[in-house]
Amino acid sequence: MSFLKSIEQEQILHTGTTTIGIKCVDGVVLASDHRAVAGYYVAHKHTKKIYKLADHIATTIAGVVADAQKLIDYMVAEYNLYKLSYMKPIPVKAAASLYAYYLFSRRWFPFLTQTIIGGVDESGPHVYTLDAVGSLIEENTICATGSGTPFALGVLEDAYFENITIKDAIPIAIHAVRSSIERDIGSGNGIDVIFIDKEKGYNEISDQVITTELKKIGKEL
């Protein structure tokens, strides 16, 4: 077995999660599960995978937790510096581009992460996906990252519709993550959902709302 092939297999075995993003007409919705795994070992059952970067921007993380947390620290500092320098919040596109620049600058020794960035600014809602070396793609509808992606996308593709609102997208996000939890060993132990809109900015959905939504389809966390 070659050295590079060994590394590739190790990375496959030691990653696992489900994170999703939905672009809506009035904002964005991000969701994730709680489980952190190391191969087939459940390393932690209450892992935070959605982080607030600014009042109008949030990110999800999949991959190596330490790398993702370091990047988040960099981004929070950069976005705060932008606000102090220009006296206004950083645009979502600029925020995502800066994130991509950091990733690309480390492409020879990459941060092993896969990221969704969602936010709302003067130009409207935006959702971006980034890989470990800084490839930046703006998503116009839905996206997912992590080992639970195939199961989440099955729900998202079926339920998503044009001009969807945050109110309609939240149940879809919950059901998509729940579908991954049922089939993917790298996902589980709970669901987090947040939304960002123009009026209220970053908002977290309570566990009670998530539990109530799951009961409608006869499921539990």
FENKA-V975610 format. One record per pair of residues at least 24 apart in sequence whose C-alpha atoms are under 8 Angstrom apart, sorted by the first residue. I is the first residue (numbers start at 1). J is the second residue. Records with the same first field share a line. If there is no record, write none. Layout:
I->J ; J
This chain:
13->38 ; 39 ; 40
14->38 ; 39 ; 40
15->39 ; 62 ; 63 ; 64 ; 146 ; 147 ; 186
16->62 ; 63 ; 146 ; 147 ; 148 ; 185 ; 186 ; 187
17->62 ; 63 ; 145 ; 146 ; 147 ; 148 ; 186 ; 187
18->62 ; 144 ; 145 ; 146 ; 147 ; 148 ; 149 ; 152 ; 177 ; 180 ; 186 ; 187
19->49 ; 60 ; 61 ; 62 ; 116 ; 144 ; 145 ; 146 ; 148 ; 149 ; 177
20->60 ; 116 ; 142 ; 143 ; 144 ; 145 ; 152 ; 173 ; 177
21->116 ; 118 ; 127 ; 142 ; 143 ; 144 ; 173
22->127 ; 141 ; 142 ; 143 ; 169 ; 173
23->125 ; 126 ; 127 ; 139 ; 140 ; 141 ; 142
24->125 ; 141 ; 163 ; 164 ; 165 ; 166 ; 169
25->125 ; 163 ; 164 ; 165 ; 166
26->124 ; 125 ; 165 ; 166 ; 197 ; 198
27->119 ; 120 ; 124 ; 125 ; 126 ; 165 ; 166 ; 195 ; 196 ; 197 ; 198
28->118 ; 119 ; 120 ; 125 ; 126 ; 127 ; 166 ; 195 ; 196 ; 197
29->118 ; 166 ; 169 ; 170 ; 173 ; 193 ; 194 ; 195 ; 196
30->59 ; 60 ; 118 ; 173 ; 193 ; 194 ; 195
31->60 ; 173 ; 174 ; 177 ; 191 ; 192 ; 193 ; 194
32->60 ; 177 ; 191 ; 192 ; 193
33->177 ; 181 ; 187 ; 188 ; 189 ; 190 ; 191 ; 192
34->187 ; 188 ; 189 ; 190 ; 191 ; 192
35->186 ; 187 ; 188 ; 189 ; 190
36->186 ; 187
37->186
40->185 ; 186
45->188 ; 189
46->189 ; 190
50->192
52->202
53->79
54->79 ; 80
55->201 ; 202
56->119 ; 120 ; 121 ; 196 ; 197 ; 198 ; 201 ; 202
57->92 ; 117 ; 118 ; 119 ; 120 ; 196 ; 202
58->117 ; 118 ; 119 ; 202
59->115 ; 116 ; 117 ; 118
60->115 ; 116 ; 117
61->113 ; 114 ; 115 ; 116
62->113 ; 114 ; 115 ; 145 ; 146
63->112 ; 113 ; 114 ; 146
64->111 ; 112 ; 113
65->113
67->111 ; 112 ; 113
68->111 ; 112 ; 113
71->99
75->99
91->121 ; 122
92->118 ; 119 ; 120 ; 121 ; 126
93->126
96->128 ; 136
97->136
99->134
100->130 ; 133 ; 134 ; 135 ; 136
101->134
102->134
103->132 ; 133 ; 134
104->132 ; 133 ; 134 ; 135
105->133
106->133
107->132 ; 133 ; 134
114->145 ; 146
115->145
116->144 ; 145
118->196
119->196 ; 197
120->196 ; 197 ; 198 ; 201
121->198
125->197
147->184 ; 186 ; 187
148->180 ; 181 ; 183 ; 184 ; 186 ; 187
149->180
151->176 ; 179 ; 180 ; 183 ; 184
152->176 ; 177 ; 179 ; 180
155->179
166->195
171->213
174->210 ; 213 ; 214
175->214
178->221
189->221
190->221
191->221
